[in-house]
Amino acid sequence: MSTVLSTASLSAADRMERWHEAVSRTFIPLDVKTLEEDPSPGSIVTYQWGATQVSHVQAGPQEVTRSKRLIARDGKEFVILTVQRRGSAVKEQDGRQCLIQPGDFSVSDSSRVFRKKVRGEFCFTSFQFPRKELRVRDEDLRTLTARAFSGSDGSAALVATYFSSMAREAAGFDDCVGRQAVATGLDLLALLIDERSGRYRPQTPDTAAAMMVRVKDHILRNLSNPDLSPTAIAAAHFISVRYLHKLFQSEGTTAGEWVRMQRLERCRRDLLRSPAQGPGVAAVARRWGFVSPSHFSRVFRAAYGVSPRDWQLHGLSDERRPAE
C-alpha cells in the first residue's frame, strides 16, 4: 500500500509550508528552502517494506539541509540511497561535493550533516533504511557518501541496475517481496562499500554467497519453466547476466549448466521411480523444463551414460547406480 502526499491542490503561497512538513514527516527532519518565488507543486509517493521506506519524489528547485541541530533533535541513524530519475542535484557530505545526473545513484548518512541542492524540476526515488541493517564499518560507509555512481562498471553497475529496477517495480511489490528485494540490495551495497574501501576479498565473498543462495533457491522453485534462462534469472534478481555468470564461475560451473544438471537429476529420479507404463520420457522431460525430447535424450545420455528410456526400464546396475 502506498501513501501519497501532494501540494498540487494548494495555492503557491501555501505550498512551501506544506512541502516542508511533508518532506520532514516522510523522511527525517530536514530544513527545506525552495529556490523559486512561487513554489512548483510537489508530490511524494511512499511504500513501506518492513523497516525500509521507498519514496518517489518530484518537485521544483530547492535546497535541503540536515543540520547538527536536527541530528541532535532526533538522533535517528538511516542510510539513504537515492536514484536520480530526472533533473540534476549537487550533494555535499563528509567534506565532498558531487553532481548527480539522471541515472546516477548516491548515498547519504543521516547521522552526519549533509546538503542537497536542485536547481530545476526533478524526480528521484529514495530507499531509506536503518543504518544497523547495512553491516559495514562507519569509516567504510564514508567512502560512498556524496559521490555520484553512474553504474557503468563493476559493483556500482550492479547496485545501480538493482535499485533502479526496484524503483520501477516498487508499486507491484507486496511487503514480503519488498523485504526480500531490499535484503539483496543491501548485500550488493555492502559489496560495493567493501570493494571501495579495499576490504573486498573474492575468496571470502559474504555478499556474493548471500546472492548465490537466493539465486539457487529461485532456480529450484522454477525448474519446470522452460524459459528459465540466465537472462531471466538475472532479471528476477535485478543483477546483470555478467554478475550471474561470475557467481557460478566461483563454483566451477555456469548458470546454464547448473540449471541443466538440476533438471536432469529430477528427471533421473522421476524416471527411476516411475513404472514402465507410467509417464513417458517426454512427459517427464517436459515436467522439468526440457522442451525438445531429442535434446533431453542427448544430454541425459551424456550425463548418465544411458538413454532415458533404458534408465526408466532397467535403471543402472547396483554398482553403477548413483547415490540417492
N, C-alpha and C positions, 0 to 999 in steps of 0.2 A: 504494500500500500504506500502511496506517495503523499507527501504534504506539499501543497502549493502556496507560495506567498507571492503577491504581485502588487505593484503600485500603479498599474495601468489605469485603474479607475479613479485615482486621486488627482487633485489639481497639482500643478508643478510646485506650488508653494508648500503643499503638504507632503510631497514625495520624500524630501530629504530626511525628515524626522522618522517617517515610516520605514524608509530604507535602512537607516542606521539601526533601528530597532530590529528589523528583520535579519540583518547580517549578524548582529551580536547574539540574537536568540538562536539562530540556526547553527552558527559555528561557535566561536569563543568570543569573549568580549574584545571588541575592536573599535578603534576610532576611525570613523568613515568621513571623508571630505569629498564632496562632489566637485568636479572641475568644470562645470558648466553653469551658467546663470540660471537656466530653467532645467532642472534635472530630468533626464530621459526616464521613461518607465523602466522598471527593473523587475525581474522575476527569479524565484528560487524554487526548484522542484527537488524535493529531498526524499531519499529512500533510506530506511534503517535496516541493516543486516547485523543482528547481534549488537556488538559494541561499535561497529563501523557505520559511519554515515556517508552516504553518497549524495552529492548535490550538483545539479545542473544550474548554473548561474549565468544570467545575461543582464546587462545594464549598460549605462553610458560612462563617460570618463570619470574617474575617481581615484582617490588615494586612500589606502587602508593601512593602518599602523597598529602594531601590537607593542605597546609601551611597557616599561618596567612597572608603571603604576597598575596597569591592567593585569600583568602577570602576577604581581603581589596580591591583587584582589581575589583572583580565583584559583591560582596555583595549579591549574589543570595542565597535564602534560599529554599533548597529542602530536602525532606526526601527520602532516597534511601533504598529500601528493596531488598535484594539480595538472590536468591535461588541458592545454590551451587549444581551443577549437576554432575561435575566431578572434581577430584583434591581437595586439601585442601588449606586453607588460614589462615593466622594469621591477625587479625584485632585489631587495637588499637584506642580508643577514650574515652574521659572523664575519663582518669586515669585507664582504664581497658584494658585487653588484653584477647582475646579468640581465640580458634582454631575452625575453621568452616570446617566441614566434608561434603561429599556428602549427600544430603538430608536435610541438615540444612538450615535455613534462618537466616539472620542478618539484622540489621538496622543501617544506618548512617545518621548523620545530617550534611549537607554541610556548615552550619554556624559556625561549630567548627572544629578544627584541627583533622584530622584522618589519619591513615596509614594502608595500607593493603599489605601484602607480600604473594606471592605464589611461592613455590619452584619447582613446576613441571608444566606440562601441565594441563590446567584447562578449564572448561566450566561453565558458570553461566548465569542466567537470572536476570536482574535488572529491578525494577519498580521505576522510578524517578518521583515524583510528588511535586507540590508546598507545602511548609510547611503549608501554611494557610488552605489547604484543609483537613489537619488532625487536627481536633478540639480537641486538648488536650493541657495541660499546658506544657511549656518548661521543667520545672523541672520533670514532669512525663515522658516526652519523653526520658529524660536522663536515665531513669531506664532500657531502652531497648537497648541503643547503646552499641556496642562492646560486645554483648552477643550472643552466639550460641543457637538457638532454634531447637531442634530435631523434634518437632511436635509429640511427643509421647503421650501427655496427655493435657487435659484441653483446654483453649483458644489457646495456642500455636499450638495444633494439628489442630484446625480449620483454623488458619492463614496459617499454612504450607500446609495443603491439598488444600486450596482455591488458594493460589498463585502458588503452583506447578501445579495445573490444568490449571490455566490461562497461565502459561509459556508454557505448552504443546500445548494449543489450540490457542495461540496468532495469528498464521498465518491465522486462519479461522475466526477471528473476524473482523467485519467492525467497523467504528468509533462509531456508535450508541451502538452496543453491547459492545464494549470495554469500553466506558464511564460508562455504567451501571454496568459492571463487576467490574470496579475499585471502583465505589461508594460503592458497597457491601464489597469489600476488605478493604477499609478504615474504614468502620464501624467495621469490625472484628478486624482490627489492633487497633483501638481505644478501643475496648472492652478488648483486651489483655493488653494495656497500663494501662487502669483504674484498671484492676484486679491486675497487678503487683505493682501499686502504692497504692493499698488499697482503691481506690475510687469507685470500682465497687459495686453497691448495687442491688441485684436481684429484689428488689421491684420497682426500677425505671430504668429498663434496656433500655436506649435510643437506644443503638446499636442493641439489640435484637428486639426491636419494629420495627426498620427500616428493619431488615431482614424479620420479620414476614409480613410486608406489601408486600414485594417483593414476598415472598413465596405464599401468598394467591392470589396475582394477577396472578401469574404463574398458580396456580391450576385452578382458574376460567376461564382462557383462554384455558385450556387443559382438561376440564372435559369430553369431548367426547372421549378422548383417553383411551381405556381400560387398557393400560399399565402404567397409572398414579399411580404408587406405591410410598411409602415413599422412597424407594431406588432411583427411577428415579427422584423424586422431589429434594432430597438431591444432587444428581449428577448434576442436572441442575443449582444448586446454589453453587457448589463446597464446600459443607459442609458435615459433617458426618451425618449419619442417627441418631446417638445418639443425636447430637445437634438439629436436626429437631424435634425429639420427645420432647426434653426439651422445645423448643419454644411453642409447643401446650400444653404441660403439664401445663405451666403457665396459660393457659386459661381453664384448667379443662377438656381437651379432648385429643385426639390423632390425628395425621395427617391423618390416615386412616379413622377415624370416621368423621372428618371434611369434607373430600372428599366425603364420602358416603352421608352425610346429604345435602351437596350442590347438589349432583346429584339427590337425592330423591326430593328435593324441586323443581327442574326444571322439573322433571318428573310429579310431582303432578300438577304443573301449566299447563303443556302441555296437560295432560290428561283431566283436568277440562275444558280447552278451546277448546278441540277437540270434534267434534260431534261423536256420537257412530259409524258412518260409516267412520270416519276418520282413521288416522293411528292407527294400532293396538297397544296393550300394549307392545308387544315385540319390535316393531319398535321404540316406544318412549324410551324404556329402552336402546336399542342399541344406539340411538342418544346421550344419556348421559353417555355412557361408561359401561353399565351393559351388560355382555356377556351372563350370564345364566338367562333365563326367570324365572325359578323356584326360584333362589336365589333372583332375583329382587322382585318377589311377596312376598317372605317371609320377606325381610327387609322392604318393603313398608307397609305390614300389621302391622309389629312390630312398625313402626314409627307413623302410622296414624290410626290404628285400623280398617282398611277396606282393602279389596283387591283392587289392581289396576283397575281391570275390573269394580267392583262395583262403584269405585270412578269415572271412566270415564262415566258410565251410569247414575249415580244418584247424584254424589257429596255427600257432607255431609249436614245434616240439618243445617239451619241457625245458630242455637245455638252452633253447634259443628264446624262450618267452620272456619279454621284458617284464621287469618287476612292476607289480600293481601298486 
